Amino acid sequence: MSYAVAIVVAAGKGVRFKSKIPKPLVKLGAVPVIIRSLCVLDRHPEIKEIIVVVNTFNRKSILKAIKAFRIKKVTRLVLGGLRRQDSVSAGLKVVSQKADLILIHDAARPFIEGKMISAVVTAAKKNGAAIIGVPVKDTVKKVTSKFLVEENIARENLWQIQTPQVFKKSLIQEAYARFGKYRVTDDACLVEKLGKKVSIVFGSYNNIKITTPEDLIIAECIAKKIWKNV
């Protein structure tokens, strides 16, 4: 039986979001963005503990929300760093010794589902590293610094990568220990630097990351569609 610990990253300043309310605490319906994913993780049988990585500005409010919505599996709130990977590293440092799988998720993605978690955990158990994603829909072009098209890139094998991402604890800890200083855009990049192949699991086009004000408008539409009874 595996022991999976989730690290939920909510330490970003949300500069692009341009809101007085911290992004993880913006409400969709009556529920803060971060609580949506915490609820799903809290209910999932594979997840034994949840570590939430926060910053000094949102810590008290996030803790208050966790208590208000009775999220039982949150065991630690830790302060993050300047970069997302610094925040993940802070979470990894306090992971339970009992853990053998680490799930990493961005708090700004409120639309994860239990079946996604099950699928990516199963793949990680088999391969050691697994991520969620969806095939690219749009035409992709490489553009020069002068805004001229340089080449067209075949999209057949291109995927947009999401979270959650799941890794064997020893693997992700080694990746961060050896390559954590490199600037990367997701945790799988560091594992790939070890020469490890990463499995990909089909996620959902609804599993968007709320980054800009426009994303919140889209998120509200998705929420109305899939949370009619909430």
BANUZA-913200 format. One line per 3 residues: for each residue x, y, z of N, C-alpha, C. Coordinates in nm, 4 decimals. Last residue first. Layout:
# residues N
X Y Z X Y Z X Y Z; ...
This chain:
# residues 230
-2.3336 2.2789 -0.6514 -2.2526 2.3280 -0.5386 -2.3128 2.4587 -0.4867; -2.4525 2.1841 -0.8752 -2.5179 2.1529 -0.7473 -2.4417 2.2024 -0.6260; -2.2922 2.2574 -1.0826 -2.4290 2.3079 -1.0792 -2.4948 2.2893 -0.9431
-2.0226 2.2481 -1.1632 -2.0588 2.2497 -1.0202 -2.2009 2.3028 -1.0019; -1.9816 2.2634 -1.4324 -1.9545 2.1341 -1.3680 -1.9885 2.1304 -1.2202; -2.0710 2.5226 -1.5101 -2.1047 2.4035 -1.5887 -2.0914 2.2759 -1.5084
-1.9665 2.7004 -1.3317 -2.1122 2.6958 -1.3471 -2.1560 2.5687 -1.4193; -1.6935 2.6532 -1.3785 -1.7530 2.6218 -1.2489 -1.9046 2.6099 -1.2590; -1.6602 2.7563 -1.6356 -1.6395 2.6129 -1.6121 -1.7083 2.5710 -1.4829
-1.7067 3.0277 -1.5760 -1.7928 2.9560 -1.6715 -1.7820 2.8053 -1.6524; -1.4965 3.0803 -1.4035 -1.6336 3.0965 -1.3557 -1.7330 3.0247 -1.4461; -1.2803 3.0426 -1.5755 -1.2998 2.9521 -1.4619 -1.4420 2.9608 -1.4079
-1.3054 3.2617 -1.7449 -1.3203 3.1262 -1.7997 -1.3506 3.0279 -1.6877; -1.2517 3.4608 -1.5557 -1.3791 3.4620 -1.6285 -1.4078 3.3231 -1.6852; -0.9925 3.3939 -1.4852 -1.0980 3.3835 -1.3843 -1.2358 3.3832 -1.4491
-0.8482 3.4546 -1.7120 -0.8620 3.3142 -1.6730 -0.9741 3.2962 -1.5716; -0.8450 3.7299 -1.7046 -0.9246 3.6634 -1.8085 -0.9482 3.5161 -1.7736; -0.6605 3.7864 -1.5014 -0.8033 3.8127 -1.4801 -0.8934 3.7431 -1.5826
-0.4309 3.4999 -1.5001 -0.4663 3.6386 -1.5323 -0.6157 3.6605 -1.5049; -0.4279 3.2377 -1.3951 -0.3072 3.3219 -1.3906 -0.3394 3.4690 -1.4100; -0.5436 2.9349 -1.3225 -0.5872 3.0741 -1.3148 -0.4641 3.1620 -1.2927
-0.5212 2.6690 -1.5380 -0.4532 2.7394 -1.4300 -0.4954 2.8858 -1.4340; -0.7745 2.4179 -1.6066 -0.6962 2.5365 -1.6388 -0.6259 2.5908 -1.5142; -0.9082 2.1694 -1.6804 -0.8104 2.1809 -1.5720 -0.7155 2.2985 -1.5964
-1.0636 2.1298 -1.9008 -1.1193 2.2134 -1.7938 -1.0164 2.2447 -1.6859; -0.9275 1.9478 -2.0447 -0.9183 2.0859 -2.0917 -0.9832 2.1828 -1.9925; -0.7558 1.7094 -1.8464 -0.8825 1.7671 -1.8899 -0.8576 1.9090 -1.9388
-0.5339 1.4521 -1.9037 -0.6020 1.5287 -1.7993 -0.7371 1.5784 -1.8469; -0.3701 1.1510 -1.9653 -0.4641 1.2504 -2.0187 -0.5388 1.3180 -1.9043; -0.0365 1.1285 -1.8569 -0.1739 1.0805 -1.8414 -0.2671 1.1901 -1.8915
0.2935 1.0279 -1.9254 0.1908 1.1325 -1.9306 0.0527 1.0688 -1.9328; 0.6009 0.9453 -1.7592 0.4749 0.9060 -1.8227 0.3782 1.0232 -1.8239; 0.9352 1.0181 -1.8210 0.8157 1.0575 -1.7468 0.6913 1.0167 -1.8249
1.2559 0.8810 -1.7780 1.1393 0.8980 -1.8643 1.0157 0.9237 -1.7795; 1.5467 1.0377 -1.6528 1.4316 0.9529 -1.6265 1.3179 0.9840 -1.7228; 1.7623 1.1988 -1.6522 1.7583 1.0968 -1.7571 1.6415 1.0024 -1.7419
1.7526 1.4058 -1.4844 1.8169 1.2852 -1.4315 1.8268 1.1760 -1.5374; 1.5958 1.5801 -1.6222 1.7400 1.6074 -1.6203 1.8191 1.4911 -1.5615; 1.3442 1.4886 -1.5561 1.3956 1.4583 -1.6895 1.5455 1.4832 -1.6977
1.3190 1.6081 -1.3083 1.3286 1.4618 -1.3154 1.3847 1.4191 -1.4501; 1.2914 1.8708 -1.3904 1.4059 1.8339 -1.3081 1.4272 1.6826 -1.3091; 1.0501 1.8613 -1.5324 1.1739 1.9044 -1.5998 1.2971 1.8602 -1.5225
0.8559 1.8053 -1.3438 0.9004 1.6973 -1.4313 1.0300 1.7334 -1.5051; 0.7946 2.0509 -1.2348 0.8782 1.9582 -1.1578 0.9331 1.8455 -1.2449; 0.8266 2.3276 -1.4688 0.7506 2.2301 -1.3900 0.8468 2.1311 -1.3258
1.0054 2.5132 -1.5607 0.8644 2.5515 -1.5564 0.7753 2.4482 -1.4900; 1.3207 2.6132 -1.4107 1.2365 2.5250 -1.4917 1.0906 2.5663 -1.4750; 1.6429 2.7003 -1.3460 1.5096 2.7571 -1.3642 1.4298 2.6680 -1.4592
1.8359 2.5087 -1.1151 1.8030 2.5438 -1.2533 1.6625 2.6033 -1.2587; 1.8505 2.4221 -0.8576 1.8911 2.5599 -0.8819 1.8614 2.6054 -1.0250; 1.7872 2.1498 -0.8559 1.6893 2.2458 -0.8066 1.7240 2.3912 -0.8314
1.9416 1.9330 -0.9266 1.9113 2.0321 -1.0299 1.8162 2.1423 -0.9842; 1.9925 1.7713 -0.7006 2.0936 1.7871 -0.8047 2.0682 1.9059 -0.8967; 1.7659 1.7887 -0.5365 1.8992 1.8017 -0.4770 2.0045 1.8324 -0.5838
1.5584 1.7393 -0.7155 1.5704 1.8720 -0.6547 1.7089 1.8936 -0.5946; 1.6133 1.4705 -0.7778 1.6051 1.5707 -0.8841 1.6221 1.7108 -0.8279; 1.5931 1.3483 -0.5268 1.7214 1.3495 -0.5960 1.7231 1.4580 -0.7033
1.3191 1.3888 -0.4828 1.4177 1.4461 -0.3899 1.5565 1.4520 -0.4538; 1.2085 1.2411 -0.6867 1.1900 1.3863 -0.6887 1.2867 1.4540 -0.5915; 1.2996 0.9798 -0.6070 1.3294 1.0355 -0.7383 1.3180 1.1879 -0.7386
1.1948 0.9289 -0.3559 1.3404 0.9287 -0.3731 1.3811 0.9949 -0.5037; 0.9153 0.9360 -0.4112 0.9802 1.0359 -0.3252 1.1307 1.0428 -0.3489; 0.7916 0.9182 -0.7382 0.8438 0.8463 -0.6231 0.9281 0.9433 -0.5417
0.5498 1.1678 -0.8286 0.6823 1.1073 -0.8399 0.7102 1.0193 -0.7180; 0.3071 1.3451 -1.0181 0.3374 1.2507 -0.9089 0.4700 1.1805 -0.9356; 0.1264 1.6420 -1.0643 0.2356 1.5573 -1.1109 0.2787 1.4713 -0.9918
-0.2076 1.7745 -1.1285 -0.0987 1.7230 -1.0462 0.0058 1.6429 -1.1235; -0.0940 2.0140 -1.3734 -0.0728 1.9402 -1.2482 -0.2083 1.8808 -1.2093; -0.0029 1.9973 -1.7228 -0.0801 2.0482 -1.6104 -0.0253 1.9883 -1.4794
0.1111 2.0782 -2.0485 0.1295 2.0062 -1.9235 0.0587 2.0775 -1.8085; 0.0107 2.0126 -2.3705 0.0133 2.1152 -2.2668 0.0153 2.0436 -2.1314; 0.2019 1.8403 -2.6176 0.1028 1.8385 -2.5098 0.1216 1.9597 -2.4203
0.2684 1.7270 -2.9445 0.2820 1.8331 -2.8447 0.1674 1.8277 -2.7447; 0.2548 1.5634 -3.1626 0.3169 1.5088 -3.0426 0.3386 1.6143 -2.9335; 0.1230 1.7228 -3.3525 0.0739 1.5883 -3.3238 0.1297 1.5307 -3.1934
0.2075 1.9675 -3.4379 0.1469 1.9617 -3.3049 0.1059 1.8207 -3.2626; 0.5009 2.0826 -3.5873 0.3950 1.9812 -3.5918 0.3388 1.9604 -3.4514; 0.5591 2.4184 -3.6285 0.5923 2.3015 -3.5472 0.4749 2.2047 -3.5483
0.6957 2.6276 -3.8727 0.5763 2.5669 -3.8177 0.6167 2.4395 -3.7441; 0.9324 2.8977 -3.8253 0.8937 2.7635 -3.8709 0.7623 2.7217 -3.8066; 0.9337 3.1757 -3.8053 1.0559 3.1048 -3.8414 1.0256 2.9661 -3.8938
0.7595 3.4706 -3.8491 0.7478 3.3256 -3.8374 0.8749 3.2598 -3.8884; 0.8685 3.7486 -3.6621 0.8508 3.6864 -3.7921 0.8451 3.5353 -3.7720; 0.9450 3.9107 -3.4464 0.8053 3.8753 -3.4684 0.7773 3.8309 -3.6115
1.2077 3.9282 -3.3961 1.1510 4.0383 -3.4745 1.0055 4.0103 -3.5134; 1.2758 3.6957 -3.2784 1.2690 3.8123 -3.1908 1.2106 3.9340 -3.2619; 1.0586 3.4537 -3.4492 1.1865 3.5190 -3.4193 1.1653 3.6378 -3.3260
0.8591 3.1751 -3.3554 0.8668 3.3129 -3.4029 1.0005 3.3742 -3.3614; 0.7051 2.8762 -3.4423 0.8211 2.9358 -3.3777 0.8442 3.0720 -3.4407; 0.3621 2.7928 -3.4001 0.4679 2.8461 -3.4849 0.5824 2.8984 -3.3982
0.0922 2.5722 -3.3921 0.2064 2.6262 -3.3175 0.3141 2.6706 -3.4162; -0.2605 2.5618 -3.3813 -0.1403 2.5624 -3.4640 -0.0277 2.6300 -3.3853; -0.4138 2.4095 -3.0881 -0.3866 2.5187 -3.1813 -0.2663 2.4907 -3.2704
-0.4188 2.1924 -2.9131 -0.5232 2.2063 -3.0159 -0.4839 2.3049 -3.1260; -0.2113 1.9559 -2.7569 -0.2264 2.0930 -2.8062 -0.3299 2.0954 -2.9180; -0.3415 1.7157 -2.5232 -0.2813 1.7487 -2.6530 -0.3092 1.8941 -2.6928
-0.2750 1.7575 -2.1721 -0.3717 1.7441 -2.2817 -0.3027 1.7787 -2.4134; -0.1665 1.5986 -1.8613 -0.1591 1.6927 -1.9728 -0.2693 1.6696 -2.0733; 0.0150 1.5034 -1.5705 -0.1135 1.5231 -1.6366 -0.0947 1.6219 -1.7530
0.2799 1.2622 -1.5133 0.2234 1.3963 -1.5162 0.0917 1.3963 -1.5928; 0.5038 1.0579 -1.3255 0.3893 1.0710 -1.4151 0.3280 1.2094 -1.4013; 0.7480 0.8274 -1.2308 0.7189 0.9683 -1.2574 0.6051 0.9780 -1.3578
0.7452 0.5544 -1.1865 0.8262 0.6394 -1.0993 0.7996 0.7875 -1.1143; 0.5863 0.3710 -1.3161 0.7010 0.4265 -1.3881 0.7939 0.5119 -1.3012; 0.3904 0.2766 -1.1319 0.4481 0.1872 -1.2319 0.5801 0.2394 -1.2871
0.3266 0.4952 -0.9797 0.3626 0.3705 -0.9112 0.4354 0.2768 -1.0077; 0.2488 0.6690 -1.1812 0.3727 0.6952 -1.1068 0.4187 0.5714 -1.0302; 0.0048 0.5596 -1.2616 0.1154 0.5665 -1.3570 0.2488 0.5884 -1.2858
-0.1436 0.5971 -1.0252 -0.1214 0.4623 -1.0779 -0.0032 0.4591 -1.1733; -0.1447 0.8779 -1.0159 -0.0809 0.8013 -0.9082 -0.0487 0.6599 -0.9558; -0.2938 0.9365 -1.2432 -0.1541 0.9793 -1.2389 -0.0783 0.9090 -1.1262
-0.5451 0.8176 -1.1790 -0.4717 0.7793 -1.2997 -0.3244 0.8156 -1.2905; -0.6246 0.9449 -0.9398 -0.6085 0.7995 -0.9456 -0.5210 0.7574 -1.0620; -0.6403 1.2106 -1.0288 -0.5455 1.1734 -0.9248 -0.5189 1.0238 -0.9288
-0.8504 1.1869 -1.2127 -0.7182 1.2336 -1.2563 -0.6122 1.1894 -1.1574; -1.0607 1.1121 -1.0490 -1.0132 1.0157 -1.1483 -0.8774 1.0562 -1.2051; -1.1043 1.3441 -0.8958 -1.0529 1.2234 -0.8326 -0.9964 1.1239 -0.9317
-0.9877 1.6406 -1.0638 -1.0908 1.5417 -1.0326 -1.0253 1.4186 -0.9709; -0.9284 1.9958 -1.0657 -0.8828 1.8567 -1.0666 -0.9984 1.7650 -1.0234; -0.9800 2.2718 -1.0825 -1.0704 2.1771 -1.1474 -1.0165 2.0343 -1.1572
-0.8159 2.4753 -0.9878 -0.9230 2.4265 -0.9006 -1.0065 2.3113 -0.9574; -0.5087 2.5701 -0.9846 -0.5857 2.4795 -1.0719 -0.6976 2.4164 -0.9882; -0.3648 2.7094 -0.8003 -0.4410 2.7881 -0.8977 -0.5145 2.7019 -1.0006
-0.2083 2.5343 -0.6602 -0.3346 2.5757 -0.5987 -0.4248 2.6506 -0.6966; -0.0590 2.2705 -0.8304 -0.0708 2.4154 -0.8215 -0.2075 2.4529 -0.7658; 0.0893 1.9832 -0.6781 -0.0235 2.0458 -0.7479 -0.0228 2.1964 -0.7256
0.2432 1.6739 -0.6549 0.2642 1.8184 -0.6527 0.1561 1.8840 -0.7385; 0.2825 1.3896 -0.4604 0.1973 1.4547 -0.5603 0.2157 1.6048 -0.5446; 0.5059 1.1389 -0.3979 0.4815 1.2816 -0.3767 0.3979 1.3337 -0.4928
0.5334 0.8292 -0.2277 0.4918 0.9019 -0.3465 0.4642 1.0480 -0.3094; 0.6071 0.7502 0.0204 0.6832 0.6922 -0.0901 0.6456 0.7550 -0.2234; 0.6231 0.8608 0.3582 0.5810 0.8828 0.2194 0.6693 0.8073 0.1210
0.7303 0.8421 0.6073 0.6452 0.7311 0.5616 0.6094 0.7416 0.4140; 0.8485 1.0798 0.6600 0.9367 0.9679 0.6246 0.8575 0.8495 0.5716; 0.6737 1.3612 0.5232 0.6828 1.2508 0.6180 0.7767 1.1413 0.5679
0.8320 1.6608 0.4219 0.7522 1.5425 0.3883 0.7779 1.4303 0.4890; 0.9770 1.8882 0.4420 0.8984 1.8496 0.5599 0.8092 1.7288 0.5334; 1.1033 1.9323 0.2006 1.1865 1.9222 0.3210 1.1090 1.8757 0.4432
0.9050 1.9717 0.0137 0.9749 1.8430 0.0159 1.0554 1.8232 0.1445; 0.8411 2.2412 0.0589 0.7465 2.1352 0.0924 0.8131 1.9995 0.1041; 1.0678 2.3630 -0.0415 1.0316 2.3841 0.0991 0.9329 2.2773 0.1455
1.0467 2.2865 -0.3094 1.1591 2.2386 -0.2297 1.1311 2.2528 -0.0808; 0.8275 2.4390 -0.3839 0.8163 2.2921 -0.3824 0.9268 2.2326 -0.2963; 0.9500 2.6899 -0.3644 0.8360 2.6570 -0.2791 0.8150 2.5060 -0.2710
1.1381 2.6766 -0.5599 1.1834 2.6978 -0.4229 1.0722 2.6615 -0.3242; 0.9747 2.6546 -0.7817 1.0539 2.5371 -0.7441 1.1135 2.5525 -0.6042; 0.8677 2.9164 -0.7919 0.7805 2.8026 -0.7634 0.8613 2.6823 -0.7163
1.0858 3.1475 -0.6182 1.0384 3.0769 -0.7375 0.9482 2.9612 -0.6969; 1.1117 3.2352 -0.3506 1.0942 3.3314 -0.4592 1.0357 3.2663 -0.5842; 0.9266 3.0041 -0.1366 1.0401 3.0871 -0.1742 1.0081 3.1791 -0.2896
0.6914 2.9394 0.1363 0.7612 2.9118 0.0119 0.8747 3.0082 -0.0137; 0.6262 2.8064 0.4572 0.6501 2.9239 0.3746 0.7323 2.8873 0.2517; 0.3774 2.5548 0.5175 0.5161 2.6008 0.5187 0.5298 2.7206 0.4269
0.1570 2.3762 0.7076 0.1670 2.4935 0.6212 0.3107 2.5427 0.6319; 0.0639 2.0337 0.7422 0.1642 2.1401 0.7552 0.1328 2.2548 0.6605; -0.1545 1.8687 0.7067 -0.0721 1.8496 0.8267 0.0267 1.9615 0.8495
-0.4661 1.8191 0.5827 -0.3570 1.9180 0.5833 -0.2816 1.9055 0.7156; -0.6838 1.6512 0.6047 -0.5531 1.5899 0.5771 -0.4374 1.6896 0.5709; -0.9242 1.7911 0.6444 -0.8657 1.7142 0.7541 -0.7219 1.6690 0.7302
-1.0851 2.0781 0.6081 -0.9926 1.9951 0.5320 -0.9057 1.9207 0.6330; -1.3054 2.2487 0.6828 -1.2766 2.1209 0.7492 -1.1946 2.0253 0.6620; -1.3495 2.5011 0.6069 -1.4029 2.3977 0.5188 -1.3642 2.2565 0.5652
-1.2229 2.6396 0.8136 -1.3645 2.6640 0.7874 -1.4274 2.5536 0.7024; -0.9570 2.5546 0.7897 -1.0342 2.5194 0.9094 -1.1839 2.5331 0.8842; -0.8935 2.6690 0.5438 -0.8770 2.5243 0.5633 -0.9593 2.4772 0.6832
-0.9325 2.9404 0.6009 -1.0197 2.8732 0.5039 -1.0132 2.7217 0.5192; -0.7227 2.9843 0.7827 -0.8612 3.0071 0.8242 -0.9588 2.9341 0.7321; -0.5047 2.9369 0.6154 -0.5274 2.8517 0.7325 -0.6718 2.8641 0.7819
-0.5379 3.1521 0.4410 -0.5490 3.0150 0.3907 -0.5738 2.9184 0.5058; -0.4961 3.3676 0.6158 -0.6248 3.3537 0.5467 -0.6451 3.2129 0.4929; -0.2316 3.3279 0.6991 -0.3409 3.3286 0.7964 -0.4757 3.3050 0.7312
-0.0863 3.3381 0.4448 -0.0833 3.2242 0.5366 -0.2047 3.2194 0.6301; -0.0527 3.5446 0.2689 -0.1785 3.4685 0.2605 -0.1898 3.3566 0.3641; 0.1922 3.6650 0.3302 0.0736 3.7485 0.3146 -0.0569 3.6691 0.3162
0.3935 3.4785 0.3340 0.3637 3.5490 0.4588 0.2351 3.6305 0.4511; 0.2662 3.1939 0.1453 0.3586 3.3053 0.1686 0.3143 3.3820 0.2933; 0.2692 2.8264 0.1414 0.2054 2.9578 0.1416 0.3117 3.0681 0.1437
0.1958 2.5009 0.0713 0.3056 2.5975 0.0711 0.2460 2.7365 0.0477; 0.0620 2.2368 0.2482 0.0292 2.3564 0.1705 0.1435 2.4565 0.1846; 0.0459 1.8939 0.2355 0.1292 2.0058 0.2790 0.0957 2.1241 0.1891
-0.1519 1.6260 0.3341 -0.1398 1.7399 0.2427 -0.0534 1.8466 0.3098; -0.1606 1.2651 0.3376 -0.1322 1.3939 0.4005 -0.1254 1.5013 0.2926; -0.2640 1.0629 0.1756 -0.2635 1.0443 0.3212 -0.2394 1.1754 0.3956
-0.4358 0.9751 -0.1053 -0.3652 1.0869 -0.0418 -0.3776 1.0748 0.1099; -0.5984 0.7708 -0.1877 -0.4538 0.7548 -0.2067 -0.3736 0.8615 -0.1308; -0.8648 0.8532 -0.1482 -0.8057 0.7529 -0.0584 -0.6549 0.7360 -0.0722
-0.9621 1.1930 -0.1478 -0.9058 1.0829 -0.2250 -0.8338 0.9830 -0.1349; -1.0477 1.4101 -0.0049 -1.1394 1.2958 -0.0163 -1.0743 1.1740 -0.0801; -0.8386 1.5893 -0.0326 -0.8762 1.5448 0.1018 -0.9639 1.4193 0.0977
-0.8437 1.6475 -0.3038 -0.7302 1.5736 -0.2476 -0.7661 1.5139 -0.1112; -1.0837 1.7929 -0.3102 -1.0680 1.6722 -0.3916 -0.9552 1.5852 -0.3374; -1.0228 2.0049 -0.1339 -1.1357 1.9150 -0.1058 -1.1225 1.7834 -0.1822
-0.8138 2.1314 -0.2674 -0.7883 2.0673 -0.1381 -0.8997 1.9699 -0.1017; -0.9443 2.2392 -0.4886 -0.8524 2.1269 -0.5098 -0.8203 2.0560 -0.3784; -1.1082 2.4292 -0.3490 -1.1643 2.3343 -0.4462 -1.0721 2.2143 -0.4643
-0.9424 2.5906 -0.2028 -1.0235 2.4924 -0.1307 -1.0826 2.3889 -0.2257; -0.8333 2.7694 -0.3845 -0.7479 2.6653 -0.3265 -0.8290 2.5553 -0.2580; -1.0606 2.9373 -0.4436 -0.9958 2.8547 -0.5457 -0.9155 2.7404 -0.4834
-1.3292 2.9362 -0.2024 -1.1994 2.9837 -0.2511 -1.1344 2.8838 -0.3466; -1.6758 2.9293 -0.2805 -1.5610 2.8538 -0.2300 -1.4301 2.9092 -0.2869; -1.9063 3.0045 -0.3931 -1.8854 3.0482 -0.2550 -1.7581 2.9899 -0.1950
-1.7944 3.0641 -0.7093 -1.9130 3.0338 -0.6319 -1.8907 3.0891 -0.4918; -1.4752 3.1024 -0.6310 -1.5547 3.0505 -0.7424 -1.6822 2.9983 -0.6784; -1.2846 3.3636 -0.4824 -1.3920 3.2641 -0.4752 -1.4513 3.2310 -0.6121
-0.9429 3.3812 -0.3997 -1.0524 3.4312 -0.4832 -1.1594 3.3232 -0.4909; -0.7329 3.2608 -0.2771 -0.8503 3.2892 -0.1944 -0.9641 3.3546 -0.2711; -0.5203 3.2397 -0.4501 -0.5771 3.1155 -0.3962 -0.7073 3.1352 -0.3192
-0.4726 3.5265 -0.5004 -0.5335 3.4370 -0.5996 -0.5907 3.3083 -0.5416; -0.5657 3.7658 -0.2564 -0.4691 3.6650 -0.3026 -0.5375 3.5608 -0.3915; -0.7213 4.0605 -0.3637 -0.7426 3.9331 -0.2953 -0.6394 3.8341 -0.3463
-0.6510 4.2514 -0.5400 -0.6184 4.2760 -0.3995 -0.6352 4.1488 -0.3161; -0.5037 4.1485 -0.8490 -0.6176 4.1513 -0.7576 -0.5698 4.1792 -0.6162; -0.3426 4.0597 -1.0763 -0.3850 4.1988 -1.0539 -0.5101 4.2085 -0.9676
-0.2168 3.8420 -1.1879 -0.3595 3.8314 -1.1596 -0.4222 3.9667 -1.1276; 0.0505 3.8792 -1.2041 -0.0253 3.8901 -1.3294 -0.1762 3.8875 -1.3056; 0.1243 3.8307 -0.9363 0.1424 3.9640 -0.9954 0.0556 3.9826 -1.1199
0.1126 3.6263 -0.7381 -0.0006 3.6518 -0.8267 0.0044 3.7886 -0.8934; 0.3030 3.5314 -0.5660 0.2481 3.6641 -0.5370 0.1289 3.6995 -0.6269; 0.2868 3.1847 -0.4569 0.3127 3.2896 -0.5547 0.2469 3.4216 -0.5172
0.2202 2.9751 -0.2926 0.3097 3.0779 -0.2386 0.3375 3.1930 -0.3345; 0.0930 2.7328 -0.3109 0.0106 2.8536 -0.3081 0.0918 2.9723 -0.2586; 0.0961 2.4024 -0.3956 0.1774 2.5238 -0.4016 0.0874 2.6465 -0.4143
0.0712 2.1169 -0.2136 -0.0096 2.2126 -0.2889 0.0591 2.3489 -0.2806; 0.1714 1.7968 -0.2104 0.2240 1.9310 -0.1857 0.1465 2.0266 -0.2754; 0.0585 1.4939 -0.0692 0.0366 1.6007 -0.1676 0.1006 1.7298 -0.1201
0.1845 1.1712 -0.0326 0.1720 1.3034 0.0284 0.1568 1.4067 -0.0825; 0.0984 0.8319 -0.0139 0.1166 0.9504 -0.0993 0.0917 1.0778 -0.0210; 0.1972 0.5306 0.0257 0.1691 0.6428 0.1163 0.2020 0.7696 0.0383
0.0654 0.2142 -0.0928 0.1481 0.3342 -0.1026 0.1047 0.4387 -0.0003; 0.0846 -0.1196 0.0000 0.0000 0.0000 0.0000 0.0883 0.1248 0.0000
